Amino acid sequence: MSKADQYARKAAGWSDAEYADAHAYLDHRAQLVASLGTRLEPGDEVLDLACGDGGLGAFMLERELRYTGVDAQAEMVDAARRRLGEHAAIEAGDLNTYEPGRPVAATTVFRAIYYAHDRAAFFTRLAGFTEKKLVFDLNPRQYRLDDVLAELRAAGFPRVELRPFFVPQTRRLPAPAIGLLRAAELAGPLARLALRVRFTYIVAALR
Ligand SMILES: C[S@@+](CC[C@H](N)C(=O)[O-])C[C@H]1O[C@@H](n2cnc3c(N)ncnc32)[C@H](O)[C@@H]1O
């Protein structure tokens, strides 16, 4: 079965099936989107490319941000529209070509940066319509961080803030353990050690 067929089959209920504790995971992701680097203000628009079923959307809306989701898969677009209703705009589109037609405060790309055919060109295109920051996740064992940072600088994102993201995707933990992991994200060398074997960075590339 192709990857696209797999996404189509899993679209309904994607976030709840994909994240053991979807609330803890997506709320923390949203908190970093809003606060890492340049802070987003109420009314700012977040464009979420490869949005899946729009699971991040509710957590952006509750922070008084506007949310537009874009996904290539029709079933994901339907699932996101069902989830968010009239509170958000959800469009079908390919992240390699999608243009919002207006500037947005922030563009996000989660668990999908590998769908960019030419990552450097992708970053340059996003810089053309992203006013404050681009936020995405990056597995440092899959990509050389220095390469990605150089591409971001060349694209027009001169500053980058990195934050380890330690809320687990596939394990539900008690709230105190989540609190400890979130605190550990700020523990410099220890956090970098953990990233050698597991977890990802959240990258905020700033305009
Ligand atoms: C691993 S899921 C991540 C979904 C969501 N961002 C999340 O973090 O839960 C990858 C998503 O990328 C979408 N996708 C794959 N290729 C794409 C493309 N070229 N343009 C836009 N979306 C794409 C898939 O349909 C799927 O919804």
PDBQT file of the ligand as one rigid body, heavy atoms in Angstrom, charges set to zero:
ROOT
HETATM    1  C1  LIG A 301       3.107  12.067   9.347  1.00  0.00    +0.000 C 
HETATM    2  S1  LIG A 301       1.683  12.968   8.816  1.00  0.00    +0.000 S 
HETATM    3  C2  LIG A 301       1.809  14.415   9.854  1.00  0.00    +0.000 C 
HETATM    4  C3  LIG A 301       0.490  15.109  10.034  1.00  0.00    +0.000 C 
HETATM    5  C4  LIG A 301       0.511  16.255  11.041  1.00  0.00    +0.000 C 
HETATM    6  N1  LIG A 301       1.370  17.349  10.587  1.00  0.00    +0.000 N 
HETATM    7  C5  LIG A 301       0.993  15.748  12.383  1.00  0.00    +0.000 C 
HETATM    8  O1  LIG A 301       2.088  16.145  12.825  1.00  0.00    +0.000 OA
HETATM    9  O2  LIG A 301       0.294  14.941  13.002  1.00  0.00    +0.000 OA
HETATM   10  C6  LIG A 301       2.182  13.580   7.247  1.00  0.00    +0.000 C 
HETATM   11  C7  LIG A 301       1.085  14.363   6.521  1.00  0.00    +0.000 C 
HETATM   12  O3  LIG A 301       1.666  14.945   5.360  1.00  0.00    +0.000 OA
HETATM   13  C8  LIG A 301       0.715  14.883   4.303  1.00  0.00    +0.000 C 
HETATM   14  N2  LIG A 301       1.476  15.026   3.057  1.00  0.00    +0.000 N 
HETATM   15  C9  LIG A 301       2.298  14.131   2.465  1.00  0.00    +0.000 A 
HETATM   16  N3  LIG A 301       2.869  14.658   1.376  1.00  0.00    +0.000 NA
HETATM   17  C10 LIG A 301       2.406  15.935   1.285  1.00  0.00    +0.000 A 
HETATM   18  C11 LIG A 301       2.629  17.016   0.383  1.00  0.00    +0.000 A 
HETATM   19  N4  LIG A 301       3.464  16.882  -0.650  1.00  0.00    +0.000 N 
HETATM   20  N5  LIG A 301       1.991  18.183   0.580  1.00  0.00    +0.000 NA
HETATM   21  C12 LIG A 301       1.127  18.338   1.622  1.00  0.00    +0.000 A 
HETATM   22  N6  LIG A 301       0.861  17.350   2.516  1.00  0.00    +0.000 NA
HETATM   23  C13 LIG A 301       1.501  16.167   2.353  1.00  0.00    +0.000 A 
HETATM   24  C14 LIG A 301       0.042  13.556   4.516  1.00  0.00    +0.000 C 
HETATM   25  O4  LIG A 301      -1.209  13.470   3.844  1.00  0.00    +0.000 OA
HETATM   26  C15 LIG A 301      -0.092  13.527   6.039  1.00  0.00    +0.000 C 
HETATM   27  O5  LIG A 301      -1.296  14.132   6.439  1.00  0.00    +0.000 OA
ENDROOT
TORSDOF 0
